C-alpha cells in the first residue's frame, strides 16, 4: 500500500513508551547555541516580496521601446502554464511566450539541487494513472515513465520510477515503525473502523453512474454528477466520518493526515467528496493486477520537477523567468491585450501586446492581475480559499541514528503537526552517507488568511526552530548531522475544497474566459493535483485555439 492507501501497513508488535529526547545533544545550552549559530540557514526563494509589491499597487508603465508584440502570452510557468504551452506546440501554434515570476519553473512542483542530491520544493510524487486518463498516460509513456499496457489496457509503470521499498514509516513513542499506523495504536475498534473505511472507499471507487462515469475521476471534470455523488460535496468529511461511526483516534488521525496532505486543511474544513477522493480516486480497476489497491507511486529525487522538465521540453517555448506580471488589460487600441511586467532582477518595466492571454495562476492572483477583475471582482473570486505551506530541505552530512524501522521514502511523525519528510536520495538506492530530507508542514488553521500572514512573517531562524521542534523528537542528534537548511514559504500552496466548492457554480464560473483572457490552474479542479493542472492547461489551450479558428 502507498501513502494514499486507506490502511497503510499495520506494523510492529508491542513496545514500551519511553521518554523522547528533546535536544540534539546532552551538552549544555551553550553547545546547542553554538551549533544553531553555526548552521547555514536561509530562504531558497521569496517570490512573495515582489508579489506583494504588485498586490499593493506598484505602478508599472514600460517605456515605448520596452514593448513587444506576440500572438499570445501565458502568465505562469507552473504545471498548468507549461501544459498549455505543450498543447499549443502540439497543435502547431508557436507564436507565444511564457512569463514566470520565479527563477525556476514549476510553481509548487519545482525542485532544487544541493551538492548531495536533487530535491523537491513541494509536490514530490504522482500516482500511476488509469487508462481513463489517456492524455496523461500518453505524456508519461512518451517520457518513459510507463513502459506499456497490460492485458486489460491499463498502464504498466517503468520499475525504475516506482517508489522503492521501504516506502513509508511512522514515528510513535520514541521509535520508528513500518507504515503510517503503528500496531500499538490500533485497538480492536480502530482496526474494525479502518477496514470499514477501506470497504467504503472501495465501494465508491467502483461506483459508475448511468453514463458509466466514476464518482472520483481524475480530472474531476470527467467524473459523475449523479445526485448521490454531488450530495457528498454538501457536507464536511468530518460529518461523513461521524455519520459512518468512524471515530477512533487512529482513523481520525489518518483522515486528518490525508486532508492536510492534499488540501492543506482538516476534515472539518473540506467536503466529504474531497476527503473520499483522496482514498478512492487512484485505485486500480478491479480487473487489473492488484485490482482495488491504490495505484503505485511514481517519484524522482527532485519530485515532480522531473515532470515539469518534461513539460518544458515538450513545449519548446520561449520562457522568460524572473518577470512578474503586474497588469493584464484587455481593450487596447488594436483590440488586443496589454500585459505589463517588472523584471525581478532590475526593476525595469516590460510590456507585451497580444491577441490572447492565458492566466495560468491561482484565481486569487487572476483577481489582482486582470484589470477588469480588479475594478469589478466577480463573485466567484471570494470562493477560492488557499492554505499555506512551509517546506524545508535539510542537507545532512551523516544520517540520523536508527531507532526502529529504517529510513524510508516517506517518514511521518504519528500524531504530529507536520507531514514529516521524504528522503530525496531514496530513489537513487544510496542507503548510506549524506542525504537530503525534504520536510513539509501544511498550516491548516481555519483562518487561512491569518495562517498565511503568520507563515510569511517567519524569518529563517523561526523556520529553523519550527522544523527542529518537530524533528528532534524523532532525531535527537539531528543538529549535529546538519550541514544547512533552506526554506520556501508557499502562501497559496493549495486550494481548499470546502463544502459546495467542487460541485458548485463558482469553480466552473472561474474557468470561463473573459473576452480573450483564458484561465488554467489546479484550483479550477478544486484540488491541488498534478492531473488537474495538466488537464486545465490543455483545456485552456484548446479554447484559445478554437477562438482563433486554428485547425484541429
C-alpha positions in Angstrom: 0.0 0.0 0.0 1.1 3.6 -0.6 0.7 6.8 1.3 -2.8 7.1 -0.3 -3.9 3.6 0.8 -6.6 3.7 3.5 -4.9 1.0 5.6 -1.2 1.8 5.3 0.7 -1.1 6.9 -0.3 -2.2 10.4 3.2 -2.9 11.5 5.1 -3.6 14.7 4.5 -5.6 17.8 4.0 -4.1 21.3 6.6 -1.7 22.7 7.1 0.3 25.8 6.5 4.1 25.8 9.8 5.7 26.7 10.8 9.3 27.1 11.6 11.1 23.9 14.8 13.2 23.9 14.1 16.9 23.2 17.5 18.2 22.3 20.2 17.3 19.9 23.0 16.8 22.5 23.4 16.1 26.2 25.7 19.1 26.4 24.6 22.4 27.9 22.7 25.2 26.2 25.9 26.9 25.1 26.9 23.9 23.0 23.4 23.8 21.4 23.5 27.6 20.8 26.9 27.2 19.1 25.5 24.5 16.8 22.5 26.7 16.0 24.6 29.8 15.3 26.9 27.8 13.1 24.1 26.2 11.0 23.7 27.7 7.5 20.0 28.6 7.2 18.3 30.8 4.5 15.3 31.1 2.3 15.7 29.5 -1.1 13.4 32.0 -2.7 11.0 34.7 -1.6 8.8 35.5 -4.6 6.2 36.9 -2.3 8.3 40.1 -1.8 7.8 41.2 -5.4 4.3 39.7 -5.5 3.3 41.9 -2.6 4.7 44.9 -4.3 2.3 44.3 -7.1 -0.6 43.4 -4.8 -0.1 46.7 -3.1 -0.4 48.7 -6.3 3.1 49.1 -7.7 2.7 51.2 -10.9 4.3 49.7 -14.0 4.5 51.6 -17.2 7.0 50.3 -19.7 8.8 52.9 -21.9 7.9 52.8 -25.7 10.9 50.7 -26.6 10.2 48.1 -24.0 7.1 46.8 -25.7 6.8 43.6 -27.7 4.1 42.2 -29.9 3.3 38.4 -29.7 0.4 36.2 -30.6 -0.3 35.0 -27.1 1.1 35.3 -23.6 1.0 32.6 -20.9 1.3 34.1 -17.5 2.7 31.4 -15.1 5.3 28.8 -15.6 3.8 26.1 -13.3 2.3 22.8 -14.4 -0.8 24.4 -15.9 1.1 27.0 -17.9 3.6 24.5 -19.2 0.8 22.0 -20.0 -0.9 24.8 -22.0 2.3 25.6 -23.8 2.9 22.0 -24.6 -0.6 21.7 -26.0 -0.2 24.8 -28.2 3.1 23.5 -29.6 1.5 20.1 -30.3 -1.2 21.8 -32.4 1.5 23.8 -34.4 0.9 27.2 -32.7 4.2 28.7 -31.6 3.7 32.5 -31.5 3.6 32.8 -27.7 5.8 33.4 -24.7 5.6 32.1 -21.1 6.2 34.6 -18.3 7.2 33.3 -14.8 7.8 35.3 -11.6 10.3 32.9 -10.1 13.8 32.0 -11.3 12.7 28.3 -11.7 9.7 26.9 -13.4 7.2 24.6 -11.8 5.5 26.6 -9.0 4.8 24.3 -6.1 6.2 21.4 -8.3 9.6 23.0 -8.8 12.8 21.4 -7.5 16.3 22.3 -6.4 19.7 20.7 -6.0 22.4 20.6 -3.4 25.9 19.0 -3.8 24.4 15.9 -2.3 21.1 15.5 -4.3 18.3 17.0 -6.3 15.2 17.5 -4.2 11.6 18.8 -4.4 10.3 22.1 -3.2 6.7 20.9 -2.9 4.9 18.2 -5.0 7.0 15.1 -4.9 5.1 12.2 -6.5 2.3 11.2 -8.8 0.3 8.0 -8.9 0.2 5.8 -11.9 -2.8 7.0 -13.9 -5.6 4.8 -15.2 -6.4 4.2 -18.8 -9.4 6.5 -18.3 -6.9 9.5 -18.3 -5.4 8.9 -21.8 -3.7 12.3 -22.3 -1.8 12.0 -19.1 -1.0 8.3 -19.8 0.4 9.3 -23.2 2.5 12.1 -21.7 4.1 9.7 -19.1 4.6 7.0 -21.7 6.3 9.4 -24.1 8.9 10.1 -21.4 9.5 6.5 -20.3 7.6 6.5 -17.0 5.1 4.0 -18.5 6.5 1.1 -20.4 3.4 -0.4 -21.8 -0.1 -1.7 -21.0 -1.3 -4.9 -19.5 -3.9 -7.4 -20.9 -6.7 -5.1 -19.6 -5.3 -2.0 -21.3 -4.1 -0.4 -18.0 -0.7 1.3 -18.0 2.3 -0.6 -16.6 4.9 1.6 -14.8 8.6 1.7 -15.5 10.1 -0.1 -12.5 12.9 2.5 -12.0 10.4 5.2 -11.3 8.2 3.3 -8.9 8.9 4.2 -5.3 11.2 1.6 -3.9 10.9 -0.1 -0.6 10.7 0.8 2.2 8.1 3.4 1.2 6.8 4.7 4.5 7.2 4.6 8.2 5.8 6.4 11.2 7.3 7.7 14.5 5.5 6.9 17.7 6.5 6.8 21.4 10.2 7.1 20.7 10.5 4.6 17.9 10.0 4.3 14.1 7.6 1.7 12.7 6.7 0.5 9.3 3.6 2.0 7.8 1.5 5.0 8.7 -0.3 3.4 11.7 1.8 1.6 14.3 0.1 -1.6 15.5 0.3 -0.4 19.1 -2.2 2.4 18.5 -4.7 0.0 16.9 -7.4 -1.1 19.2 -10.0 -3.7 18.1 -12.4 -0.9 17.4 -9.8 1.2 15.4 -8.9 -1.9 13.3 -12.6 -2.6 12.5 -13.1 1.1 11.6 -10.1 1.1 9.4 -11.4 -1.9 7.5 -14.8 -0.3 7.1 -13.2 2.9 5.8 -11.3 0.7 3.3 -14.5 -1.0 2.2 -16.5 2.2 1.9 -13.7 3.8 -0.2 -13.6 0.7 -2.4 -17.3 0.8 -3.0 -17.1 4.4 -4.1 -14.1 3.7 -6.3 -16.2 1.0 -8.1 -19.2 3.3 -8.5 -20.4 4.1 -12.0 -23.4 6.3 -12.9 -25.8 5.7 -15.8 -23.3 7.2 -18.2 -20.5 4.9 -17.0 -18.7 7.8 -15.2 -16.8 7.2 -12.0 -17.6 9.2 -8.8 -14.0 10.1 -8.3 -12.4 10.6 -11.6 -9.1 12.4 -12.4 -9.5 15.0 -13.6 -12.7 15.8 -11.6 -14.3 17.2 -14.7 -14.6 13.7 -16.1 -16.4 12.4 -13.0 -20.1 11.8 -12.3 -22.6 14.5 -11.3 -25.1 12.0 -10.1 -27.1 13.2 -7.1 -25.6 10.7 -4.7 -22.1 11.9 -5.7 -22.8 15.6 -5.5 -24.5 15.1 -2.1 -21.1 14.3 -0.8 -19.9 17.8 -1.6 -22.6 19.4 0.6 -21.3 18.0 3.9 -17.9 18.0 5.6 -15.6 15.0 5.6 -15.7 15.1 9.4 -19.5 14.9 9.4 -19.4 12.0 6.9 -16.9 10.2 9.2 -19.3 10.8 12.2 -22.3 9.5 10.2 -20.4 6.3 9.5 -19.3 6.0 13.1 -15.6 6.3 12.2 -14.5 8.0 15.4 -11.4 6.2 16.7 -8.3 8.3 17.2 -6.1 6.4 14.7 -8.7 6.6 11.9 -9.4 10.2 12.5 -5.7 11.0 12.5 -5.2 9.1 9.2 -8.1 11.1 7.6 -6.7 14.4 9.1 -3.2 13.5 7.6 -4.8 12.8 4.2 -6.6 16.1 4.2 -3.5 18.1 5.2 -1.5 16.2 2.6 -3.8 17.0 -0.4 -5.8 20.1 0.7 -3.8 21.8 3.4 -6.9 21.6 5.7 -8.6 19.5 8.3 -11.6 17.1 7.7 -13.8 19.8 9.3 -12.8 22.2 6.6 -13.2 20.1 3.4 -16.1 18.3 1.8 -16.8 14.6 2.1 -16.4 14.4 -1.6 -12.8 15.8 -1.3 -11.9 13.5 1.6 -13.2 10.4 -0.1 -11.5 11.5 -3.3 -8.1 11.0 -1.6 -8.8 7.4 -0.8 -10.9 6.4 -3.8 -9.7 8.3 -6.9 -6.4 6.4 -7.6 -7.3 2.8 -7.1 -6.6 0.3 -9.8 -9.6 -1.1 -11.7 -10.8 -4.4 -10.2 -9.6 -6.4 -13.2 -6.1 -5.1 -13.1 -3.2 -6.8 -11.3 -3.6 -5.8 -7.6 -7.1 -4.7 -8.5 -8.6 -2.4 -5.9 -5.2 -1.4 -4.4 -4.0 2.2 -4.7 -2.0 2.8 -7.9 1.8 2.7 -7.5 3.6 5.9 -6.6 6.0 7.3 -9.2 8.7 9.5 -7.8 12.2 11.0 -8.5 14.8 12.7 -6.3 13.6 16.1 -7.4 9.9 15.1 -7.1 7.5 16.4 -9.7 10.2 18.8 -11.0 11.0 15.9 -13.3 7.6 16.1 -14.8 8.0 19.9 -15.1 11.2 19.4 -17.1 9.4 17.0 -19.4 6.6 19.5 -20.0 9.1 22.3 -20.7 10.9 20.1 -23.2 7.7 19.2 -25.0 6.6 22.8 -25.1 9.9 24.0 -26.6 8.6 27.5 -25.7 10.3 30.8 -25.1 10.2 31.2 -21.3 11.1 34.4 -19.5 11.7 33.8 -15.8 12.1 36.4 -13.1 9.4 38.5 -14.7 6.4 39.5 -12.5 3.3 40.4 -14.3 1.5 43.4 -12.7 -1.3 44.2 -15.1 -3.3 42.4 -17.8 -5.5 45.0 -19.6 -7.9 43.9 -22.4 -9.2 46.6 -24.8 -6.0 48.0 -26.3 -6.4 50.3 -29.3 -6.0 47.5 -31.7 -8.4 45.2 -29.9 -5.7 43.2 -28.2 -4.4 42.9 -24.6 -1.6 44.7 -22.9 0.5 42.9 -20.3 2.7 44.9 -18.1 5.5 43.3 -16.0 8.5 44.0 -13.8 11.9 42.4 -14.1 12.7 41.0 -10.7 16.5 41.5 -11.1 16.5 45.1 -12.3 13.0 46.5 -11.5 12.7 47.5 -15.2 9.2 47.5 -16.7 8.4 45.5 -19.8 5.3 45.2 -21.9 3.7 42.7 -24.2 0.8 43.2 -26.7 -1.1 40.1 -27.6 -4.3 38.9 -29.1 -4.8 36.4 -26.3 -3.6 35.8 -22.7 -3.7 32.7 -20.7 -3.6 33.3 -16.9 -2.1 30.0 -15.5 -2.1 31.4 -12.0 -4.4 30.8 -8.9 -7.7 32.7 -9.1 -6.5 34.9 -6.2 -3.8 36.2 -8.5 -6.0 36.5 -11.5 -8.2 38.8 -9.5 -5.2 41.1 -8.9 -3.6 41.0 -12.3 -6.7 41.2 -14.7 -7.7 44.8 -14.7 -11.5 44.2 -15.2 -11.4 41.8 -12.2 -9.7 44.4 -10.0 -12.2 47.0 -10.9 -15.3 44.8 -10.5 -14.4 41.5 -8.9 -16.7 38.7 -10.0 -18.4 36.8 -7.2 -16.5 33.5 -7.7 -13.2 35.0 -6.6 -14.3 35.1 -3.0 -15.0 31.4 -3.0 -11.3 30.4 -3.7 -9.5 29.8 -0.4 -5.9 28.6 -0.2 -3.9 27.1 2.6 -0.2 28.0 3.1 2.8 25.6 3.4 6.3 25.7 4.8 8.8 23.5 3.1 12.4 22.9 4.3 15.3 21.0 2.7 17.8 19.7 5.2 21.2 18.7 3.9 22.8 16.1 6.2 26.5 15.0 6.1 25.6 11.9 8.1 22.2 10.2 8.6 20.3 10.1 11.8 20.8 7.2 14.1 18.4 4.3 13.6 15.6 4.0 16.2 13.5 1.1 15.0 12.4 0.7 11.4 15.0 2.0 8.9 14.8 5.3 6.9 12.1 5.2 4.3 11.0 7.4 1.4 8.1 8.9 3.5 8.7 9.4 7.2 5.8 10.7 9.2 5.5 11.6 12.9 2.3 9.9 14.0 0.0 12.5 15.7 2.4 15.3 14.9 1.6 18.7 13.3 3.8 18.2 10.2 3.5 15.8 7.3 7.0 14.6 8.1 9.7 14.4 5.4 10.7 12.4 2.4 14.3 11.2 1.7 15.4 12.8 -1.6 18.1 10.2 -2.2 15.7 7.3 -1.7 15.2 6.5 -5.4 19.0 6.6 -6.1 19.5 3.5 -4.0 22.1 5.2 -1.8 21.1 4.0 1.7 24.2 5.3 3.5 26.1 8.5 3.6 24.9 12.1 3.1 21.3 12.8 2.2 18.7 15.5 1.9 15.5 15.4 3.8 12.5 17.4 2.5 10.2 18.4 5.3 6.6 19.7 4.9 4.0 21.4 7.0 0.6 22.4 5.8 -0.6 25.3 8.1 -4.2 24.1 8.3 -5.7 26.9 10.5 -9.3 27.6 10.0 -8.5 31.2 9.1 -6.4 30.7 6.0 -5.5 34.4 5.7 -4.2 34.6 9.3 -2.2 31.4 8.7 -0.7 32.9 5.6 0.2 36.1 7.3 1.9 34.2 10.1 3.9 32.0 7.7 5.1 34.9 5.7 6.2 36.7 8.9 8.6 33.9 9.9 12.2 34.6 9.3 14.8 31.9 8.6 15.6 31.4 12.3 11.9 30.9 13.1 11.5 28.4 10.3 14.6 26.6 11.5 13.3 26.4 15.0 9.9 25.1 13.8 11.5 22.3 11.8 13.8 21.3 14.6 11.0 21.3 17.2 9.2 18.8 15.0 12.1 16.5 14.0 14.2 16.4 17.1 11.6 14.3 18.9 12.4 11.6 16.4 16.1 12.5 15.8 17.6 14.0 18.9 21.0 14.0 17.3 19.8 15.8 14.1 21.5 19.2 14.8 24.9 17.5 15.0 24.4 16.0 11.5 23.1 19.0 9.7 25.1 21.0 7.1 22.5 23.5 6.1 18.8 24.2 5.8 16.8 26.0 3.1 13.2 27.1 3.2 10.3 28.1 0.9 7.0 29.5 2.1 4.1 28.8 -0.3 1.5 31.4 0.7 -1.2 30.0 -1.6 0.0 26.4 -1.9 -3.3 24.5 -2.0 -6.9 25.3 -2.9 -9.2 24.2 -0.1 -12.2 22.2 -1.4 -14.7 23.4 1.1 -18.2 22.0 1.1 -20.1 23.1 -2.0 -17.0 24.1 -3.9 -16.2 21.2 -6.3 -19.8 20.6 -7.5 -20.9 24.2 -7.0 -21.1 27.0 -9.6 -18.1 29.1 -8.7 -15.4 26.7 -9.7 -16.8 26.4 -13.2 -17.5 30.1 -13.5 -13.8 30.8 -12.8 -12.8 28.7 -15.9 -15.0 30.8 -18.3 -12.8 33.1 -20.5 -13.1 36.8 -20.0 -13.0 38.2 -23.5 -9.7 36.9 -24.9 -8.3 36.0 -21.4 -8.3 32.3 -20.5 -7.7 30.6 -17.2 -5.9 27.4 -16.2 -4.7 26.2 -12.8 -5.1 23.3 -10.3 -7.6 25.4 -8.3 -10.0 25.1 -11.2 -10.2 21.4 -10.4 -10.8 22.1 -6.8 -7.8 20.1 -5.7 -4.0 20.8 -5.9 -3.2 17.7 -8.0 -0.8 17.4 -11.0 -3.5 15.7 -13.0 -5.8 18.8 -12.6 -3.2 21.3 -13.6 -2.3 19.1 -16.6 -5.9 18.9 -17.7 -6.8 22.6 -17.3 -3.7 23.7 -19.2 -4.8 21.5 -22.1 -8.4 22.7 -21.8 -7.5 26.4 -21.9 -5.1 25.9 -24.8 -7.8 24.2 -26.8 -10.2 27.1 -26.0 -7.7 29.6 -27.2 -7.1 27.8 -30.5 -10.8 27.3 -31.1 -11.4 31.0 -30.7 -8.6 31.7 -33.2 -10.2 29.3 -35.7 -7.0 27.2 -35.6 -7.2 23.9 -37.5 -7.8 20.9 -35.3 
